[in-house]
Amino acid sequence: MPHSLARPQRWLRLARTLLPYLLGLYLLYLLAGNIFLNTPLFDQVTNRKPHKFVMTTGPAITLLPGHVIAWNVQMRGHVNHTVYVLRADRASARLALLPLFQREVRLPSLHATGVAAEIARVDEAIPSPPRGDRGWTLRFDAIRSESIRSVRVGKLLIVGQGSGTVGFVKQLRGGPSELLDSEVAFADADVSLDGTQLLGDMQLKTQFSYPRHYRDQAPGLAKLGLKLGLLHAALEVQARSQGLRLDTDTQRPSVASAPVPGQLQASITLDQGALQPGSHAVWRVPLQMGAGAPDRGTLAIQLDAARDIRLQARLPQRDGTGAALDADLSIAGLHIPFDDPSAMLGRTSGTVKGEWTFTSLNWIPALFVQKPWFQLQGGGVLRADLRLQNGELAAGSSVDIPAARAVAEVAGVHMQGTASAHGQLQAGTPTRAVLAVKLPTFKAHAGGAKGTTLFDGRDLALTLTGDGRLRELRKGVRAQLRFDDATIPDLTAYNRYLGKGQVKLLGGAGQVSGNVELDTQGRVGNGSVRLRSQRARLQVAGLDLQGDARVDGRLKRGDFSQRRFDLGGSVIELRNVQVGDQQRPQPWWGRVTIARGDIDAQSPFQVDARADLAMRDAGPLLALFAERSDYPRWALSLLDSGQVDAHTRLRWRAGHLVLDGLQAENERLSLRARLDLLDQRKRGDLYLRWGLLGAGIELDGQRRQWHLAGAREWFGGRPALLPTPAQSSAGGTAD
């Protein structure tokens, strides 16, 4: 046989010899491979760490080595705080066998149909392993699908006709990952957020990739800002926008879509964490917002990227809507810090003008005060003209509130009324923020809105001033509150501040004015209060008095941390006073001037003062100790002996007044006294001298004991009711 014919015959005989073995191996592969795919063995191999990764399938088949077709495929993974779920009706994958010997699972192609993807953030975290390079490598060159049904990211859901190709490389056990050139497209898709439809008929095309990197180099969203290599993302969107309907006239504001057409167009390219020149987006969205969701018009938002990012928003003014916006902002540079988007604020400059009806305006005073002692309750219109420079409000920025319900709680007094407010940023280094609030009419109540009426008046002005830098604003705010000649309908409302003591207001009306400074927590510092009353009726230690009253209270040098204040310079004056039912031809008058007065506002509230007194005569003072008829005959001529000047030390707590070291003199009279008025009980000592004559009275409730012989020595031996100033500063007490 010729040599040329022998070689083919040898190959043929070899093939006939090997064919049964190859067929047997193939049949063995079919049996083993399909048993593996359709029994718990597959789960035991693929789901060794179910808390991190789980893959389940329905029926699966393999006909060729390295090729698998599976139905009802589902994969669930949990990495750090992120959970992802992928579902497919059918998947066909080809596995490269040789790379397995190099610890690499490589799928050159994977084709899936009926795909749905979900990505969500959860509270439970599964920490990623530390960086390493010893794990197996997963390489999916191209995962293709022509039938992507939906993609959900958090509360954002896209449903439509999708297609795409995605490729990635990931080394396990802390190794690097890489997203290969990928693309996803949707046609006629709907987009919703938390069940509210935003877009319809959307045409979307995206391209994206990120370079090889370890997770600790760029976790989470930081991948979008990688500069380790060529990071590329492109987005093309054209869609019909739904209107937004937000009804705030409910206990829980409701958000829904409105059947009013808008439009979204976007073409955005991102490279190495920066927008590329030419990127732009326009979104026109009809708005129905507010109580009852009235029509506000169509909001147009436009973004353009050139050398910088320019963001414009406009909502045209329409009568009766209480809504308008005209914003033009420039963000220096094109870089977007995805790991800290708020950092872009420091690069933002421009203007924002507008008007909006808010259901609550209380966020405005909250910018100034640390405690809610001042509030703007309820809704109202806000008009703003803001200027930004590198993320900070610039001088000339202003806001106006035509009308809002204002409430202020100052020193236990609840003041409320309808207010207007004007806020302005004034030039300086740093700038100063000023909010001026005016109440044309207001009412003041004790302890709350339903408490007893203390006074009501007109033209209350509250001015809050602080550092114009928002981050520093609340740290050093000072407030000035002022009103003049508010009407006091009934003086008896103030008995709550006097306690159940020896001083009681019986009736009368008056006027009160106030001018006080407060800090950011609403605590009173410097200021003054002026009270006027005609024909006021009061009772002091059992004496009924009627007359005109004037109180000029001054507060200065407030120590907010220790809550100590100085009342020095305060004056209390009574004029045209009649005592009891006796109608004197010349009414009595008296004046108390606080030479030095300290308030300790900590519990228990206490006032210590040194006061100068001026009185028409000593009659009412002597009447506190005894009836007129009880005094010696020589003393009766002194009761109306002319003006008396005196000084004393006093301590006052609610319901408790102590006078000590009282000394009074005039041309004929010399008087020394100490008096303790506690609730309905009074006790004290009095020494009265006229020339060589003297008398003393020891008072204890209704009991009086006269001392006519040795009265001066008796009085000098009686104990003081208050410690001396040196003892007081050392921590002595009076009670």
PyMOL commands that set and color helices and strands:
alter all, ss='L'
color gray80, all
select helices_A, chain A and resi 3-37+40-46+98-102+215-217+220-225+341-347+363-366+473-475+491-498+619-623+628-630+633-636+711-717+725-729
alter helices_A, ss='H'
color red, helices_A
select strands_A, chain A and resi 53-56+60-61+67-96+104-113+115-126+137-153+156-171+177-193+196-213+232-247+254-271+274-275+280-290+295-305+309-315+323-331+348-358+374-377+380-389+392-393+398-410+413-426+432-446+453-467+478-488+503-519+524-540+543-559+564-566+571-579+588-600+606-615+644-653+656-665+670-678+681-690+693-700+703-707
alter strands_A, ss='S'
color yellow, strands_A
deselect
rebuild
show_as cartoon
